[in-house]
Amino acid sequence: MTERQSDRYGPRLRHVLVEPFDNLRLLRSRALLALLGIAVGCASVVCLLNIGHNAANEVIRTFKGLGSNIMVASFNAPPGIRLPRGPATLDMHAATQALPGIQHIAPVIVSAMSARLDGRTVNASVVGTTSDLRNVLKLSVARGRFLSRYDRQSTYAVVGAKAFSELNRSGRPISVGDRIALDNYTFEIVGVLAEQGANPMIPVPLDEGILIPIEGMRRIVPAPEINTLIAVGRQTETLQNDAAALRDYLTPLARGRDVQVQVAQQLLDGLAQQNRTFSWLLLGLGIISLLIGGIGVMNVMLMSVAERRREIGVRMALGARPRDIATLFVLEAAMLAVAGALAGAAVGLAGSWLFAKLSGWAFSLSAPSLPLGIASSLGTGVFFGLHPALMAARLEPVRALRDD
């Protein structure tokens, strides 16, 4: 036999690819269970990586509209200590003069109460603030106008988008110019905010709130106190110094309360680190699922080798080489892995898309999720199929033929 003929010895490529598929069809439910294990592992990797990716994008999208120069100051009273009433107003001119790094600053007082309009009553959060809040948070007005610096002593109100929808749910549709009752005082609606969306850093319920001049809070709240102060810095490079200066400025005005200043960029960096950790955790869970699926493939292949010992002996007696036997069983494991990986990738994509839609997120595909999920599934299936394949290849033909 020439060297060229020796290279051609063995089954043809078409036969090599078709026969493992036929053998897997004979396994039926056992092959299906092994395939299901690989599919679950691949789906876990693809789904969890996409969920982590979209969660990170959602955090960035939430802060993108505000920018990273936002600072939020809060006044926290030590537990168990009685303190004098906190400030109800803040001299904006004096604050901006003393803090040159601050571009805009807006105090906020939030109080929950019922609002009445034409016999309709809804629970709302009344937000006392100044006209600077629009510049700080870049608020959009859908109808009418926002509060101005000339409205300090006026009984004007701006209604949030969800509060506006709630008031419109029954009865006559409300419009700019209508009057709404808060406690025992009536306020004229001068504007309606566009929907702003929730922001984890801003403790102000803008969409559900009714905004009035901060001076007007004295009319409806017995002892109003500033809960939060929101500011925007001029430069990102000096933001940490500006935050420290803001804290130092507010401390004497806080009357014994602890002043804490959060910077948006710090929160973004922390959330990014948390998302990276979360993504690695999710990837670890997916790998564990893949390992379980791989063990299922190995068990199925070991059972197949045990049941087909006489077949393996016949093949070897008819001239099959050990590498032909090993290739046959490796290809069977690879086909299980391919089918499971493709099914799992489809299920993982569908699951992550559904999770994003139910969470109200904009879905985007994580670039490495599909290659990583499919490649890891294929690698796992082939790796766990090697041991049964090598066992089959090392069988002695005479002993294999004697087995029942």
C-alpha positions in Angstrom: 0.0 0.0 0.0 1.5 3.3 -1.0 1.8 6.3 1.3 -0.9 8.1 -0.6 -3.3 5.2 -0.3 -2.5 5.0 3.5 -3.6 8.6 3.9 -7.0 7.8 2.4 -7.6 4.8 4.6 -10.6 5.0 6.9 -14.3 6.1 6.5 -15.2 9.0 4.2 -15.9 12.4 5.6 -19.6 12.3 4.8 -19.9 9.0 6.6 -17.9 10.4 9.6 -20.3 13.3 9.9 -23.6 11.5 9.3 -23.0 8.4 11.5 -22.7 10.2 14.9 -26.1 11.9 14.1 -27.7 8.6 13.5 -26.2 7.1 16.7 -27.6 10.0 18.7 -31.0 9.5 17.3 -31.0 6.0 18.8 -30.2 7.4 22.2 -33.4 9.5 22.1 -34.3 10.7 25.6 -30.8 10.3 27.1 -29.4 12.4 24.2 -32.1 14.9 24.7 -31.4 15.3 28.5 -27.6 15.8 27.7 -28.5 18.4 25.1 -30.8 20.1 27.6 -28.0 20.4 30.1 -25.7 22.1 27.6 -28.6 24.3 26.4 -29.3 25.5 30.0 -25.6 26.3 30.5 -25.3 28.2 27.3 -28.6 30.1 28.0 -27.4 31.0 31.4 -24.1 32.5 30.1 -25.8 34.4 27.3 -28.8 35.6 29.3 -26.8 36.6 32.4 -24.1 38.5 30.5 -26.7 40.4 28.6 -28.6 41.3 31.7 -25.5 42.6 33.3 -24.6 44.6 30.2 -28.1 46.1 30.0 -28.1 46.9 33.7 -24.9 48.8 33.3 -26.2 50.7 30.3 -29.4 51.6 32.2 -27.3 53.2 35.0 -25.3 55.2 32.5 -28.4 56.3 30.6 -30.0 57.4 33.9 -27.2 59.8 34.7 -26.3 60.8 31.2 -29.1 63.4 31.0 -27.9 65.1 34.2 -24.2 64.9 33.6 -21.6 63.9 36.1 -21.2 67.3 37.8 -24.3 66.8 40.1 -23.8 67.0 43.9 -26.5 66.1 46.4 -26.2 67.3 50.0 -28.4 65.8 52.7 -28.9 66.8 56.4 -28.9 63.8 58.8 -29.8 64.2 62.5 -28.0 61.9 64.9 -30.4 59.3 66.4 -31.7 60.0 69.9 -30.6 63.7 69.9 -33.1 66.5 69.9 -31.9 69.3 67.7 -33.3 72.7 66.8 -35.4 73.0 63.6 -33.3 73.0 60.5 -33.2 75.8 57.9 -36.4 76.4 55.8 -34.8 78.6 53.2 -31.3 79.3 51.9 -29.8 82.5 50.6 -29.0 81.5 47.0 -27.0 84.7 46.3 -24.8 84.3 49.3 -24.2 80.6 48.6 -23.1 81.1 45.0 -20.9 84.0 46.1 -19.2 81.9 48.7 -18.9 78.8 46.4 -17.4 80.0 43.1 -17.1 76.4 41.9 -20.9 75.9 42.1 -22.9 77.0 39.0 -26.4 76.4 40.3 -27.8 75.3 43.6 -31.4 74.4 44.6 -32.8 73.6 48.1 -35.6 71.1 48.3 -38.3 70.4 51.0 -40.5 67.3 50.4 -43.7 66.7 52.3 -46.5 64.1 51.5 -50.1 65.3 51.6 -53.3 65.0 49.7 -54.2 67.3 46.7 -57.8 68.1 45.7 -59.1 69.4 42.4 -62.8 69.5 41.4 -63.7 66.9 44.0 -60.9 64.6 43.0 -58.3 63.7 45.7 -54.9 62.1 45.1 -51.9 61.5 47.3 -49.0 63.6 46.2 -45.5 64.6 47.2 -45.4 68.4 47.6 -41.9 69.7 46.7 -40.9 73.1 47.9 -38.0 74.4 45.8 -36.7 77.4 43.8 -36.4 78.2 40.1 -32.8 77.0 40.1 -34.0 73.4 40.2 -34.8 73.5 36.5 -31.2 74.5 35.7 -29.7 72.0 38.1 -31.7 69.0 36.9 -32.3 70.2 33.3 -36.1 69.8 33.7 -38.3 69.9 30.7 -41.8 71.5 30.8 -44.5 69.9 28.7 -47.1 72.7 29.2 -47.0 76.2 30.6 -43.9 77.3 32.5 -41.7 76.5 35.4 -41.4 78.4 38.6 -39.5 81.7 38.3 -37.6 83.8 40.8 -40.5 86.2 40.9 -42.9 83.6 42.2 -41.4 83.4 45.7 -44.5 84.8 47.5 -47.0 83.5 45.0 -49.3 80.5 45.3 -48.2 78.9 42.0 -47.6 75.2 41.4 -46.0 73.0 38.7 -47.4 69.5 38.5 -45.3 66.4 37.7 -46.2 64.2 34.7 -47.6 61.2 36.7 -49.4 63.4 39.2 -51.0 65.2 36.2 -52.1 61.9 34.7 -53.5 60.8 38.1 -55.6 64.0 38.4 -56.8 63.5 34.8 -57.9 60.0 35.4 -61.5 60.9 36.2 -63.7 63.9 35.7 -62.9 67.1 33.7 -59.3 67.2 32.2 -57.2 69.7 34.1 -55.2 72.3 32.3 -52.8 75.2 33.1 -54.7 77.9 35.0 -56.7 75.4 37.2 -56.5 75.7 40.9 -55.4 72.8 43.1 -55.9 72.7 46.9 -53.0 71.7 49.1 -54.0 71.4 52.7 -56.1 74.6 53.3 -54.4 76.7 50.5 -55.2 76.9 46.9 -52.4 77.0 44.3 -52.7 77.9 40.6 -51.2 75.4 38.2 -48.8 77.3 35.9 -47.0 74.4 34.3 -46.8 70.6 33.8 -43.4 68.8 33.7 -42.5 66.3 31.0 -41.8 62.9 32.4 -38.3 62.9 34.0 -37.9 59.3 35.0 -36.4 58.0 38.2 -32.8 58.7 39.3 -31.3 56.8 42.2 -29.2 59.8 43.2 -32.0 62.4 43.2 -34.3 61.9 46.2 -37.0 64.1 44.7 -40.2 62.5 43.3 -40.4 64.9 40.3 -42.9 62.8 38.3 -45.3 62.2 41.2 -44.7 65.6 42.8 -46.3 69.0 42.9 -43.7 71.7 42.9 -44.3 75.0 44.7 -42.0 77.9 45.8 -40.0 76.9 48.8 -41.3 80.0 50.7 -44.9 78.6 50.2 -44.1 75.5 52.2 -44.7 77.6 55.4 -48.3 77.8 54.4 -49.0 74.1 54.3 -46.3 72.6 56.6 -46.1 73.7 60.3 -42.2 73.5 60.5 -40.6 73.0 57.1 -37.0 72.0 56.9 -34.7 71.6 53.9 -34.3 67.9 53.3 -31.9 68.0 50.4 -29.8 70.5 48.5 -28.9 69.8 44.9 -26.0 71.6 43.1 -24.1 71.4 39.9 -20.4 72.2 39.6 -18.8 74.2 36.9 -15.8 71.8 36.2 -15.5 68.1 36.6 -11.8 68.4 37.5 -12.5 70.4 40.7 -15.7 68.5 41.7 -14.2 66.9 44.8 -12.9 70.2 46.1 -16.3 71.9 45.3 -18.1 69.1 47.2 -15.9 69.6 50.2 -16.4 73.4 50.0 -20.2 72.9 49.9 -20.1 70.6 52.9 -18.0 73.2 54.9 -20.4 76.0 53.9 -23.6 74.0 54.9 -22.2 72.6 58.2 -22.8 75.9 60.2 -26.3 76.2 58.8 -27.2 72.6 59.6 -27.6 73.3 63.3 -25.9 70.1 64.6 -26.9 67.9 61.7 -24.4 65.8 59.8 -24.0 67.1 56.3 -23.2 64.5 53.6 -22.4 65.4 50.0 -22.7 62.8 47.3 -21.0 63.3 43.9 -22.6 61.7 40.8 -19.2 60.7 39.4 -18.4 58.8 42.6 -21.7 57.0 42.4 -21.1 56.2 38.7 -17.7 54.8 39.4 -19.1 52.7 42.3 -22.0 51.4 40.2 -19.6 50.5 37.4 -17.4 48.5 39.8 -20.5 46.8 41.2 -21.7 45.9 37.7 -18.3 44.4 36.8 -18.4 42.3 39.9 -22.0 41.3 39.2 -21.1 40.3 35.7 -18.2 38.1 36.9 -20.6 36.5 39.4 -23.2 35.9 36.7 -20.5 34.4 34.4 -19.4 32.1 37.2 -23.0 30.9 37.7 -23.2 30.3 33.9 -19.9 28.3 34.0 -21.3 26.1 36.8 -24.4 25.4 34.7 -22.1 24.5 31.8 -20.1 22.1 34.0 -23.3 20.4 35.0 -24.3 20.1 31.4 -20.9 18.7 30.5 -21.1 16.1 33.2 -24.5 15.1 31.7 -22.8 14.7 28.3 -20.1 12.5 29.8 -22.6 10.3 31.5 -24.5 9.8 28.3 -21.4 9.0 26.3 -20.1 6.6 29.0 -23.4 4.7 28.9 -23.2 4.7 25.1 -19.7 3.2 25.2 -20.8 0.6 27.7 -23.8 -0.4 25.6 -21.9 -0.5 22.3 -18.8 -2.5 23.3 -19.6 -5.3 20.9 -20.2 -2.8 18.1 -16.8 -1.2 18.9 -15.2 -4.7 18.8 -16.8 -5.5 15.4 -15.6 -2.1 14.0 -12.0 -2.8 15.2 -12.1 -6.4 13.9 -13.2 -5.0 10.5 -10.2 -2.6 10.5 -11.3 0.5 12.3 -8.4 2.3 14.0 -8.5 3.6 17.6 -8.5 7.1 16.3 -11.6 6.3 14.1 -13.4 5.1 17.2 -12.3 8.1 19.3 -13.4 10.5 16.5 -16.8 8.9 16.3 -17.5 9.4 20.0 -16.0 12.9 20.1 -18.2 13.9 17.1 -21.2 12.6 18.9 -20.4 14.7 22.0 -19.7 17.7 19.7 -23.0 17.4 18.0 -24.8 17.3 21.3 -22.8 20.4 22.3 -23.6 22.2 19.0 -27.3 21.6 19.2 -27.4 22.5 22.9 -25.3 25.7 22.3 -27.5 26.9 19.5 -30.8 26.2 21.4 -29.3 27.8 24.5 -28.1 30.9 22.7 -31.6 31.5 21.3 -33.3 30.9 24.7 -30.7 33.1 26.5 -31.2 36.0 24.0 -35.0 35.7 24.3 -34.8 35.6 28.1 -32.5 38.6 28.4 -34.7 40.6 25.9 -37.8 39.7 27.9 -36.1 40.7 31.2 -35.1 44.1 29.7 -38.6 44.8 28.5 -40.2 43.9 31.8 -37.7 46.1 33.6 -38.4 49.0 31.2 -34.8 49.0 29.8 -33.7 49.6 26.3 -32.2 46.2 25.1 -28.8 46.1 23.5 -26.8 42.9 22.7 -23.6 42.3 24.7 -21.0 41.7 22.0 -19.1 38.8 23.7 -22.2 37.1 25.0 -23.0 34.9 22.0 -19.4 34.0 21.1 -18.5 33.3 24.7 -21.7 31.3 25.4 -21.5 29.2 22.2 -17.7 28.6 22.4 -17.8 27.7 26.1 -20.7 25.2 25.4 -18.8 23.6 22.6 -15.6 23.4 24.6 -17.4 21.9 27.5 -19.2 19.3 25.4 -16.0 18.2 23.6 -13.9 18.2 26.8 -16.3 16.0 28.7 -16.7 13.8 25.6 -13.0 13.1 25.4 -12.8 10.6 28.3 -15.6 8.3 27.0 -14.0 8.6 23.5 -10.6 7.6 24.7 -12.1 4.7 26.7 -13.8 3.4 23.6 -10.6 3.8 21.5 -8.6 1.7 24.1 -10.9 -1.3 24.2 -9.4 -4.6 23.1 -11.3 -6.0 20.1 -11.3 -9.6 21.5 -12.6 -8.6 24.9 -15.1 -6.3 23.4 -16.5 -9.0 21.2 -16.9 -11.4 24.1 -19.1 -8.9 26.1 -22.8 -9.4 26.1 
